[in-house]
Amino acid sequence: MKPKETIGPTPAARAGKLALLTLPFLVGLFCVFLTFVPLGSIVGIEVAPAFALMAVYFWAAHQPETFPPYAVFAVGLLQDLLSAGPIGLWAFTYVVIYGVVQTQRLVFAGRVPLVLWTGFALTALLAGTIAWSVASLYYGRVLPPGPVLLQLIVTVALFPIFATLFARVERILAPSI
């Protein structure tokens, strides 16, 4: 009697799953680039929201296995390189935020959107504090906190819109994981 051969996924199916699993990382990269689009001239606000922070928070709270720490670090490093600020500032901040959200993930699971938004507001405050502190240390002086606070307010205000978009991407991912 001949042993039954198991049929595994085809190369195309494996490639498709890999492409879907890289979506959160690609969304994070897109968010970094979106940060540098001059939206201020369109909406009248001269501050760039921390779009990548939204992506890091969302995926860490929902499906961290699709956006691992090394991908979070890469997104932060890209933001550092494009912003011409201290190299490692956002990479460090995003990895710390990712770790904090990971420890509190069960708090957000299956909760109403207001809980997710409140958690993001607290997380954004922590991220802003970390980034402001590290930048102040780097430049050797206390930087004015006003621009950071304005950026945080705009970022938190926009989070529900982006969380909705990220949730749509998550629904695309759900069947493949």
Residue pairs with C-beta under 8 A, 6 or more apart in sequence:
9 17
16 176
17 176
20 172
20 173
20 176
21 66
21 173
21 176
21 177
23 66
23 169
23 172
23 173
24 55
24 59
24 63
24 66
24 67
24 71
24 169
24 173
25 66
25 67
25 71
25 74
25 75
27 55
27 59
27 166
27 169
28 52
28 55
28 56
28 59
28 67
28 71
28 72
28 75
29 75
29 78
31 51
31 52
31 54
31 55
31 75
31 162
32 51
32 52
32 75
32 78
32 79
32 82
33 82
34 51
35 48
35 49
35 50
35 51
35 52
35 79
35 82
36 48
36 82
36 83
39 45
39 48
40 46
40 47
40 48
45 154
47 147
47 150
47 151
47 154
48 151
49 151
49 154
49 155
49 158
50 124
50 127
50 151
50 152
50 155
51 155
51 162
52 75
52 76
52 79
52 90
52 94
53 94
53 97
53 123
53 124
53 127
53 155
54 120
54 155
54 158
54 159
54 162
54 163
54 166
55 67
55 75
55 162
55 166
56 67
56 72
56 75
56 76
56 94
56 97
56 98
56 101
57 97
57 101
57 119
57 120
57 123
57 124
58 162
58 163
58 166
59 66
59 67
59 166
60 67
60 72
60 97
60 98
60 101
60 102
60 105
61 101
61 105
61 108
61 109
61 116
61 119
62 108
62 166
62 170
63 170
63 173
63 177
64 98
64 102
64 105
65 177
66 173
66 177
69 95
69 98
69 99
72 94
72 95
72 98
73 91
73 94
73 95
74 91
75 94
76 89
76 90
76 91
76 92
76 93
76 94
76 95
77 87
77 88
77 90
77 91
79 90
79 91
79 94
80 86
80 87
80 88
80 89
80 90
80 91
81 87
83 90
85 135
86 134
86 135
86 138
89 131
89 134
89 135
89 138
90 131
92 130
92 134
93 127
93 130
93 131
93 134
94 127
96 127
96 130
97 123
97 126
97 127
97 130
100 123
100 126
101 108
101 119
101 123
104 119
107 115
107 119
108 115
108 116
108 119
113 160
113 163
116 163
117 156
117 159
117 160
117 163
120 156
120 159
120 163
121 156
121 159
124 152
124 155
124 156
124 159
125 152
128 148
128 149
128 151
128 152
131 148
132 143
132 145
132 148
135 143
136 142
136 143
